[in-house]
Amino acid sequence: MMALCPECAHYLYGYPNCCHRFENGRCVYCHWNGSESAYIKSLKQWLAGSEDNGV
């Protein structure tokens, strides 16, 4: 893997995320197209669940 988008790097390694602003299907800052792997989706769901449970 050559490079991660800011979204993936944020959820995998805790790096700061981009303040995405989309135009024509891509973020004007980092060029991310909004797609997510199944693994990142599962991490986001797990994190949302642990925030709801006070973890």
CHARMM internal coordinates of N, CA and C (Angstrom, degrees):
IC EDIT
DIST 1 N 1 CA 1.4504
DIST 1 CA 1 C 1.5263
ANGL 1 N 1 CA 1 C 107.77
DIST 1 C 2 N 1.2887
ANGL 1 CA 1 C 2 N 116.64
DIHE 1 N 1 CA 1 C 2 N 123.86
DIST 2 N 2 CA 1.4618
ANGL 1 C 2 N 2 CA 121.60
DIHE 1 CA 1 C 2 N 2 CA -175.98
DIST 2 CA 2 C 1.5266
ANGL 2 N 2 CA 2 C 112.27
DIHE 1 C 2 N 2 CA 2 C -76.29
DIST 2 C 3 N 1.3105
ANGL 2 CA 2 C 3 N 117.24
DIHE 2 N 2 CA 2 C 3 N -49.80
DIST 3 N 3 CA 1.4625
ANGL 2 C 3 N 3 CA 120.80
DIHE 2 CA 2 C 3 N 3 CA -177.59
DIST 3 CA 3 C 1.5212
ANGL 3 N 3 CA 3 C 108.99
DIHE 2 C 3 N 3 CA 3 C -154.98
DIST 3 C 4 N 1.3143
ANGL 3 CA 3 C 4 N 114.73
DIHE 3 N 3 CA 3 C 4 N 151.02
DIST 4 N 4 CA 1.4560
ANGL 3 C 4 N 4 CA 120.21
DIHE 3 CA 3 C 4 N 4 CA 177.25
DIST 4 CA 4 C 1.5177
ANGL 4 N 4 CA 4 C 109.40
DIHE 3 C 4 N 4 CA 4 C -102.49
DIST 4 C 5 N 1.3109
ANGL 4 CA 4 C 5 N 115.74
DIHE 4 N 4 CA 4 C 5 N 148.01
DIST 5 N 5 CA 1.4552
ANGL 4 C 5 N 5 CA 119.13
DIHE 4 CA 4 C 5 N 5 CA 171.79
DIST 5 CA 5 C 1.5271
ANGL 5 N 5 CA 5 C 107.90
DIHE 4 C 5 N 5 CA 5 C -71.73
DIST 5 C 6 N 1.3253
ANGL 5 CA 5 C 6 N 118.87
DIHE 5 N 5 CA 5 C 6 N 158.91
DIST 6 N 6 CA 1.4633
ANGL 5 C 6 N 6 CA 120.86
DIHE 5 CA 5 C 6 N 6 CA -179.68
DIST 6 CA 6 C 1.5276
ANGL 6 N 6 CA 6 C 113.17
DIHE 5 C 6 N 6 CA 6 C -57.95
DIST 6 C 7 N 1.3196
ANGL 6 CA 6 C 7 N 117.97
DIHE 6 N 6 CA 6 C 7 N -32.39
DIST 7 N 7 CA 1.4651
ANGL 6 C 7 N 7 CA 121.23
DIHE 6 CA 6 C 7 N 7 CA 179.84
DIST 7 CA 7 C 1.5321
ANGL 7 N 7 CA 7 C 110.72
DIHE 6 C 7 N 7 CA 7 C -63.20
DIST 7 C 8 N 1.3250
ANGL 7 CA 7 C 8 N 116.76
DIHE 7 N 7 CA 7 C 8 N -49.07
DIST 8 N 8 CA 1.4695
ANGL 7 C 8 N 8 CA 120.59
DIHE 7 CA 7 C 8 N 8 CA 179.62
DIST 8 CA 8 C 1.5184
ANGL 8 N 8 CA 8 C 110.79
DIHE 7 C 8 N 8 CA 8 C -66.94
DIST 8 C 9 N 1.3228
ANGL 8 CA 8 C 9 N 117.72
DIHE 8 N 8 CA 8 C 9 N -44.27
DIST 9 N 9 CA 1.4632
ANGL 8 C 9 N 9 CA 120.89
DIHE 8 CA 8 C 9 N 9 CA 179.86
DIST 9 CA 9 C 1.5227
ANGL 9 N 9 CA 9 C 111.08
DIHE 8 C 9 N 9 CA 9 C -60.63
DIST 9 C 10 N 1.3192
ANGL 9 CA 9 C 10 N 116.79
DIHE 9 N 9 CA 9 C 10 N -33.38
DIST 10 N 10 CA 1.4631
ANGL 9 C 10 N 10 CA 121.02
DIHE 9 CA 9 C 10 N 10 CA 178.63
DIST 10 CA 10 C 1.5326
ANGL 10 N 10 CA 10 C 110.55
DIHE 9 C 10 N 10 CA 10 C -65.44
DIST 10 C 11 N 1.3110
ANGL 10 CA 10 C 11 N 117.17
DIHE 10 N 10 CA 10 C 11 N -48.59
DIST 11 N 11 CA 1.4599
ANGL 10 C 11 N 11 CA 120.49
DIHE 10 CA 10 C 11 N 11 CA -176.42
DIST 11 CA 11 C 1.5259
ANGL 11 N 11 CA 11 C 113.00
DIHE 10 C 11 N 11 CA 11 C -78.11
DIST 11 C 12 N 1.3152
ANGL 11 CA 11 C 12 N 117.81
DIHE 11 N 11 CA 11 C 12 N -28.92
DIST 12 N 12 CA 1.4578
ANGL 11 C 12 N 12 CA 119.70
DIHE 11 CA 11 C 12 N 12 CA -179.71
DIST 12 CA 12 C 1.5220
ANGL 12 N 12 CA 12 C 113.23
DIHE 11 C 12 N 12 CA 12 C -84.51
DIST 12 C 13 N 1.3445
ANGL 12 CA 12 C 13 N 116.85
DIHE 12 N 12 CA 12 C 13 N -38.95
DIST 13 N 13 CA 1.4637
ANGL 12 C 13 N 13 CA 120.37
DIHE 12 CA 12 C 13 N 13 CA -170.78
DIST 13 CA 13 C 1.5218
ANGL 13 N 13 CA 13 C 114.61
DIHE 12 C 13 N 13 CA 13 C -126.02
DIST 13 C 14 N 1.3283
ANGL 13 CA 13 C 14 N 117.82
DIHE 13 N 13 CA 13 C 14 N 0.10
DIST 14 N 14 CA 1.4571
ANGL 13 C 14 N 14 CA 120.49
DIHE 13 CA 13 C 14 N 14 CA 178.47
DIST 14 CA 14 C 1.5096
ANGL 14 N 14 CA 14 C 115.17
DIHE 13 C 14 N 14 CA 14 C 78.02
DIST 14 C 15 N 1.3290
ANGL 14 CA 14 C 15 N 117.84
DIHE 14 N 14 CA 14 C 15 N 14.67
DIST 15 N 15 CA 1.4669
ANGL 14 C 15 N 15 CA 120.67
DIHE 14 CA 14 C 15 N 15 CA 177.77
DIST 15 CA 15 C 1.5220
ANGL 15 N 15 CA 15 C 109.81
DIHE 14 C 15 N 15 CA 15 C -69.16
DIST 15 C 16 N 1.3249
ANGL 15 CA 15 C 16 N 117.40
DIHE 15 N 15 CA 15 C 16 N 156.43
DIST 16 N 16 CA 1.4704
ANGL 15 C 16 N 16 CA 119.49
DIHE 15 CA 15 C 16 N 16 CA 176.58
DIST 16 CA 16 C 1.5309
ANGL 16 N 16 CA 16 C 110.69
DIHE 15 C 16 N 16 CA 16 C -59.18
DIST 16 C 17 N 1.3090
ANGL 16 CA 16 C 17 N 115.32
DIHE 16 N 16 CA 16 C 17 N 141.87
DIST 17 N 17 CA 1.4575
ANGL 16 C 17 N 17 CA 120.25
DIHE 16 CA 16 C 17 N 17 CA 179.64
DIST 17 CA 17 C 1.5216
ANGL 17 N 17 CA 17 C 110.07
DIHE 16 C 17 N 17 CA 17 C -92.00
DIST 17 C 18 N 1.2924
ANGL 17 CA 17 C 18 N 115.75
DIHE 17 N 17 CA 17 C 18 N 157.98
DIST 18 N 18 CA 1.4633
ANGL 17 C 18 N 18 CA 122.70
DIHE 17 CA 17 C 18 N 18 CA 175.27
DIST 18 CA 18 C 1.5288
ANGL 18 N 18 CA 18 C 108.87
DIHE 17 C 18 N 18 CA 18 C -75.75
DIST 18 C 19 N 1.2945
ANGL 18 CA 18 C 19 N 117.01
DIHE 18 N 18 CA 18 C 19 N 146.84
DIST 19 N 19 CA 1.4764
ANGL 18 C 19 N 19 CA 121.57
DIHE 18 CA 18 C 19 N 19 CA 171.44
DIST 19 CA 19 C 1.5274
ANGL 19 N 19 CA 19 C 106.34
DIHE 18 C 19 N 19 CA 19 C -87.90
DIST 19 C 20 N 1.3219
ANGL 19 CA 19 C 20 N 115.30
DIHE 19 N 19 CA 19 C 20 N 80.37
DIST 20 N 20 CA 1.4659
ANGL 19 C 20 N 20 CA 121.33
DIHE 19 CA 19 C 20 N 20 CA -171.02
DIST 20 CA 20 C 1.5297
ANGL 20 N 20 CA 20 C 112.35
DIHE 19 C 20 N 20 CA 20 C -57.36
DIST 20 C 21 N 1.3121
ANGL 20 CA 20 C 21 N 114.38
DIHE 20 N 20 CA 20 C 21 N 138.01
DIST 21 N 21 CA 1.4626
ANGL 20 C 21 N 21 CA 122.67
DIHE 20 CA 20 C 21 N 21 CA 170.93
DIST 21 CA 21 C 1.5229
ANGL 21 N 21 CA 21 C 105.43
DIHE 20 C 21 N 21 CA 21 C -136.07
DIST 21 C 22 N 1.3266
ANGL 21 CA 21 C 22 N 115.65
DIHE 21 N 21 CA 21 C 22 N 113.06
DIST 22 N 22 CA 1.4562
ANGL 21 C 22 N 22 CA 120.82
DIHE 21 CA 21 C 22 N 22 CA -173.16
DIST 22 CA 22 C 1.5195
ANGL 22 N 22 CA 22 C 112.14
DIHE 21 C 22 N 22 CA 22 C -93.43
DIST 22 C 23 N 1.3129
ANGL 22 CA 22 C 23 N 114.30
DIHE 22 N 22 CA 22 C 23 N 134.52
DIST 23 N 23 CA 1.4655
ANGL 22 C 23 N 23 CA 123.43
DIHE 22 CA 22 C 23 N 23 CA 170.23
DIST 23 CA 23 C 1.5162
ANGL 23 N 23 CA 23 C 107.06
DIHE 22 C 23 N 23 CA 23 C -139.23
DIST 23 C 24 N 1.3078
ANGL 23 CA 23 C 24 N 116.25
DIHE 23 N 23 CA 23 C 24 N 131.59
DIST 24 N 24 CA 1.4705
ANGL 23 C 24 N 24 CA 121.79
DIHE 23 CA 23 C 24 N 24 CA -179.86
DIST 24 CA 24 C 1.5242
ANGL 24 N 24 CA 24 C 112.10
DIHE 23 C 24 N 24 CA 24 C 54.73
DIST 24 C 25 N 1.3311
ANGL 24 CA 24 C 25 N 116.89
DIHE 24 N 24 CA 24 C 25 N 37.11
DIST 25 N 25 CA 1.4478
ANGL 24 C 25 N 25 CA 120.94
DIHE 24 CA 24 C 25 N 25 CA 174.11
DIST 25 CA 25 C 1.5129
ANGL 25 N 25 CA 25 C 116.65
DIHE 24 C 25 N 25 CA 25 C 82.71
DIST 25 C 26 N 1.3325
ANGL 25 CA 25 C 26 N 118.52
DIHE 25 N 25 CA 25 C 26 N 4.02
DIST 26 N 26 CA 1.4606
ANGL 25 C 26 N 26 CA 121.54
DIHE 25 CA 25 C 26 N 26 CA 179.66
DIST 26 CA 26 C 1.5223
ANGL 26 N 26 CA 26 C 109.68
DIHE 25 C 26 N 26 CA 26 C -137.71
DIST 26 C 27 N 1.3380
ANGL 26 CA 26 C 27 N 114.84
DIHE 26 N 26 CA 26 C 27 N 150.11
DIST 27 N 27 CA 1.4589
ANGL 26 C 27 N 27 CA 119.88
DIHE 26 CA 26 C 27 N 27 CA 175.17
DIST 27 CA 27 C 1.5236
ANGL 27 N 27 CA 27 C 108.25
DIHE 26 C 27 N 27 CA 27 C -70.12
DIST 27 C 28 N 1.3121
ANGL 27 CA 27 C 28 N 116.53
DIHE 27 N 27 CA 27 C 28 N 132.84
DIST 28 N 28 CA 1.4667
ANGL 27 C 28 N 28 CA 119.66
DIHE 27 CA 27 C 28 N 28 CA -178.41
DIST 28 CA 28 C 1.5279
ANGL 28 N 28 CA 28 C 111.84
DIHE 27 C 28 N 28 CA 28 C -72.75
DIST 28 C 29 N 1.3345
ANGL 28 CA 28 C 29 N 117.67
DIHE 28 N 28 CA 28 C 29 N -15.36
DIST 29 N 29 CA 1.4598
ANGL 28 C 29 N 29 CA 121.24
DIHE 28 CA 28 C 29 N 29 CA -178.62
DIST 29 CA 29 C 1.5300
ANGL 29 N 29 CA 29 C 112.79
DIHE 28 C 29 N 29 CA 29 C -93.44
DIST 29 C 30 N 1.3320
ANGL 29 CA 29 C 30 N 116.58
DIHE 29 N 29 CA 29 C 30 N -50.14
DIST 30 N 30 CA 1.4710
ANGL 29 C 30 N 30 CA 119.73
DIHE 29 CA 29 C 30 N 30 CA -174.43
DIST 30 CA 30 C 1.5322
ANGL 30 N 30 CA 30 C 113.27
DIHE 29 C 30 N 30 CA 30 C -113.81
DIST 30 C 31 N 1.3261
ANGL 30 CA 30 C 31 N 116.85
DIHE 30 N 30 CA 30 C 31 N -5.72
DIST 31 N 31 CA 1.4727
ANGL 30 C 31 N 31 CA 124.16
DIHE 30 CA 30 C 31 N 31 CA 176.70
DIST 31 CA 31 C 1.5296
ANGL 31 N 31 CA 31 C 113.89
DIHE 30 C 31 N 31 CA 31 C 71.44
DIST 31 C 32 N 1.3398
ANGL 31 CA 31 C 32 N 117.26
DIHE 31 N 31 CA 31 C 32 N 15.34
DIST 32 N 32 CA 1.4653
ANGL 31 C 32 N 32 CA 121.49
DIHE 31 CA 31 C 32 N 32 CA 176.59
DIST 32 CA 32 C 1.5162
ANGL 32 N 32 CA 32 C 108.97
DIHE 31 C 32 N 32 CA 32 C -67.29
DIST 32 C 33 N 1.3343
ANGL 32 CA 32 C 33 N 116.64
DIHE 32 N 32 CA 32 C 33 N 142.94
DIST 33 N 33 CA 1.4652
ANGL 32 C 33 N 33 CA 120.05
DIHE 32 CA 32 C 33 N 33 CA -178.53
DIST 33 CA 33 C 1.5266
ANGL 33 N 33 CA 33 C 113.24
DIHE 32 C 33 N 33 CA 33 C -98.38
DIST 33 C 34 N 1.3334
ANGL 33 CA 33 C 34 N 117.87
DIHE 33 N 33 CA 33 C 34 N 4.64
DIST 34 N 34 CA 1.4551
ANGL 33 C 34 N 34 CA 121.13
DIHE 33 CA 33 C 34 N 34 CA 177.55
DIST 34 CA 34 C 1.5125
ANGL 34 N 34 CA 34 C 115.00
DIHE 33 C 34 N 34 CA 34 C 90.10
DIST 34 C 35 N 1.3246
ANGL 34 CA 34 C 35 N 117.91
DIHE 34 N 34 CA 34 C 35 N -3.60
DIST 35 N 35 CA 1.4611
ANGL 34 C 35 N 35 CA 119.49
DIHE 34 CA 34 C 35 N 35 CA -179.47
DIST 35 CA 35 C 1.5332
ANGL 35 N 35 CA 35 C 110.23
DIHE 34 C 35 N 35 CA 35 C -77.11
DIST 35 C 36 N 1.3295
ANGL 35 CA 35 C 36 N 115.19
DIHE 35 N 35 CA 35 C 36 N 151.81
DIST 36 N 36 CA 1.4540
ANGL 35 C 36 N 36 CA 121.47
DIHE 35 CA 35 C 36 N 36 CA 179.60
DIST 36 CA 36 C 1.5208
ANGL 36 N 36 CA 36 C 109.09
DIHE 35 C 36 N 36 CA 36 C -137.94
DIST 36 C 37 N 1.3140
ANGL 36 CA 36 C 37 N 116.38
DIHE 36 N 36 CA 36 C 37 N 143.76
DIST 37 N 37 CA 1.4582
ANGL 36 C 37 N 37 CA 119.96
DIHE 36 CA 36 C 37 N 37 CA 174.18
DIST 37 CA 37 C 1.5267
ANGL 37 N 37 CA 37 C 108.67
DIHE 36 C 37 N 37 CA 37 C -74.20
DIST 37 C 38 N 1.3160
ANGL 37 CA 37 C 38 N 115.47
DIHE 37 N 37 CA 37 C 38 N 164.21
DIST 38 N 38 CA 1.4615
ANGL 37 C 38 N 38 CA 120.39
DIHE 37 CA 37 C 38 N 38 CA 177.20
DIST 38 CA 38 C 1.5288
ANGL 38 N 38 CA 38 C 110.01
DIHE 37 C 38 N 38 CA 38 C -60.88
DIST 38 C 39 N 1.3362
ANGL 38 CA 38 C 39 N 117.27
DIHE 38 N 38 CA 38 C 39 N -35.06
DIST 39 N 39 CA 1.4647
ANGL 38 C 39 N 39 CA 121.01
DIHE 38 CA 38 C 39 N 39 CA -179.28
DIST 39 CA 39 C 1.5265
ANGL 39 N 39 CA 39 C 110.95
DIHE 38 C 39 N 39 CA 39 C -65.70
DIST 39 C 40 N 1.3177
ANGL 39 CA 39 C 40 N 118.03
DIHE 39 N 39 CA 39 C 40 N -44.92
DIST 40 N 40 CA 1.4700
ANGL 39 C 40 N 40 CA 121.14
DIHE 39 CA 39 C 40 N 40 CA 179.39
DIST 40 CA 40 C 1.5284
ANGL 40 N 40 CA 40 C 109.41
DIHE 39 C 40 N 40 CA 40 C -65.32
DIST 40 C 41 N 1.3189
ANGL 40 CA 40 C 41 N 118.10
DIHE 40 N 40 CA 40 C 41 N -40.85
DIST 41 N 41 CA 1.4683
ANGL 40 C 41 N 41 CA 120.58
DIHE 40 CA 40 C 41 N 41 CA 176.90
DIST 41 CA 41 C 1.5191
ANGL 41 N 41 CA 41 C 110.64
DIHE 40 C 41 N 41 CA 41 C -59.09
DIST 41 C 42 N 1.3426
ANGL 41 CA 41 C 42 N 116.83
DIHE 41 N 41 CA 41 C 42 N -42.75
DIST 42 N 42 CA 1.4664
ANGL 41 C 42 N 42 CA 119.62
DIHE 41 CA 41 C 42 N 42 CA -179.61
DIST 42 CA 42 C 1.5283
ANGL 42 N 42 CA 42 C 110.91
DIHE 41 C 42 N 42 CA 42 C -67.51
DIST 42 C 43 N 1.3392
ANGL 42 CA 42 C 43 N 118.27
DIHE 42 N 42 CA 42 C 43 N -37.32
DIST 43 N 43 CA 1.4661
ANGL 42 C 43 N 43 CA 120.99
DIHE 42 CA 42 C 43 N 43 CA 176.09
DIST 43 CA 43 C 1.5237
ANGL 43 N 43 CA 43 C 111.10
DIHE 42 C 43 N 43 CA 43 C -62.06
DIST 43 C 44 N 1.3193
ANGL 43 CA 43 C 44 N 116.61
DIHE 43 N 43 CA 43 C 44 N -43.59
DIST 44 N 44 CA 1.4641
ANGL 43 C 44 N 44 CA 120.58
DIHE 43 CA 43 C 44 N 44 CA -179.82
DIST 44 CA 44 C 1.5283
ANGL 44 N 44 CA 44 C 110.91
DIHE 43 C 44 N 44 CA 44 C -63.80
DIST 44 C 45 N 1.3326
ANGL 44 CA 44 C 45 N 117.18
DIHE 44 N 44 CA 44 C 45 N -41.00
DIST 45 N 45 CA 1.4632
ANGL 44 C 45 N 45 CA 120.80
DIHE 44 CA 44 C 45 N 45 CA 177.96
DIST 45 CA 45 C 1.5230
ANGL 45 N 45 CA 45 C 110.57
DIHE 44 C 45 N 45 CA 45 C -65.19
DIST 45 C 46 N 1.3332
ANGL 45 CA 45 C 46 N 116.59
DIHE 45 N 45 CA 45 C 46 N -42.80
DIST 46 N 46 CA 1.4573
ANGL 45 C 46 N 46 CA 120.69
DIHE 45 CA 45 C 46 N 46 CA 179.98
DIST 46 CA 46 C 1.5309
ANGL 46 N 46 CA 46 C 110.21
DIHE 45 C 46 N 46 CA 46 C -63.61
DIST 46 C 47 N 1.3342
ANGL 46 CA 46 C 47 N 116.77
DIHE 46 N 46 CA 46 C 47 N -44.25
DIST 47 N 47 CA 1.4640
ANGL 46 C 47 N 47 CA 120.29
DIHE 46 CA 46 C 47 N 47 CA 179.30
DIST 47 CA 47 C 1.5256
ANGL 47 N 47 CA 47 C 111.01
DIHE 46 C 47 N 47 CA 47 C -63.90
DIST 47 C 48 N 1.3183
ANGL 47 CA 47 C 48 N 117.78
DIHE 47 N 47 CA 47 C 48 N -40.42
DIST 48 N 48 CA 1.4558
ANGL 47 C 48 N 48 CA 121.12
DIHE 47 CA 47 C 48 N 48 CA 178.32
DIST 48 CA 48 C 1.5289
ANGL 48 N 48 CA 48 C 110.49
DIHE 47 C 48 N 48 CA 48 C -63.85
DIST 48 C 49 N 1.3242
ANGL 48 CA 48 C 49 N 116.79
DIHE 48 N 48 CA 48 C 49 N -38.18
DIST 49 N 49 CA 1.4545
ANGL 48 C 49 N 49 CA 120.85
DIHE 48 CA 48 C 49 N 49 CA 178.00
DIST 49 CA 49 C 1.5143
ANGL 49 N 49 CA 49 C 112.32
DIHE 48 C 49 N 49 CA 49 C -68.88
DIST 49 C 50 N 1.3348
ANGL 49 CA 49 C 50 N 117.51
DIHE 49 N 49 CA 49 C 50 N -38.19
DIST 50 N 50 CA 1.4611
ANGL 49 C 50 N 50 CA 118.57
DIHE 49 CA 49 C 50 N 50 CA -179.78
DIST 50 CA 50 C 1.5131
ANGL 50 N 50 CA 50 C 111.68
DIHE 49 C 50 N 50 CA 50 C -74.03
DIST 50 C 51 N 1.3102
ANGL 50 CA 50 C 51 N 118.80
DIHE 50 N 50 CA 50 C 51 N -26.78
DIST 51 N 51 CA 1.4628
ANGL 50 C 51 N 51 CA 120.80
DIHE 50 CA 50 C 51 N 51 CA 174.80
DIST 51 CA 51 C 1.5340
ANGL 51 N 51 CA 51 C 109.63
DIHE 50 C 51 N 51 CA 51 C -69.83
DIST 51 C 52 N 1.3322
ANGL 51 CA 51 C 52 N 116.45
DIHE 51 N 51 CA 51 C 52 N -37.19
DIST 52 N 52 CA 1.4729
ANGL 51 C 52 N 52 CA 120.21
DIHE 51 CA 51 C 52 N 52 CA 178.45
DIST 52 CA 52 C 1.5271
ANGL 52 N 52 CA 52 C 111.83
DIHE 51 C 52 N 52 CA 52 C -66.21
DIST 52 C 53 N 1.3444
ANGL 52 CA 52 C 53 N 115.65
DIHE 52 N 52 CA 52 C 53 N -29.54
DIST 53 N 53 CA 1.4689
ANGL 52 C 53 N 53 CA 120.65
DIHE 52 CA 52 C 53 N 53 CA -177.73
DIST 53 CA 53 C 1.5270
ANGL 53 N 53 CA 53 C 112.44
DIHE 52 C 53 N 53 CA 53 C -94.08
DIST 53 C 54 N 1.3189
ANGL 53 CA 53 C 54 N 117.32
DIHE 53 N 53 CA 53 C 54 N 5.62
DIST 54 N 54 CA 1.4626
ANGL 53 C 54 N 54 CA 120.83
DIHE 53 CA 53 C 54 N 54 CA 178.51
DIST 54 CA 54 C 1.5079
ANGL 54 N 54 CA 54 C 114.89
DIHE 53 C 54 N 54 CA 54 C 73.64
DIST 54 C 55 N 1.3297
ANGL 54 CA 54 C 55 N 117.05
DIHE 54 N 54 CA 54 C 55 N 20.77
DIST 55 N 55 CA 1.4640
ANGL 54 C 55 N 55 CA 120.58
DIHE 54 CA 54 C 55 N 55 CA -179.20
DIST 55 CA 55 C 1.5046
ANGL 55 N 55 CA 55 C 109.41
DIHE 54 C 55 N 55 CA 55 C -87.54
END
COOR INIT
IC SEED 1 N 1 CA 1 C
IC BUILD
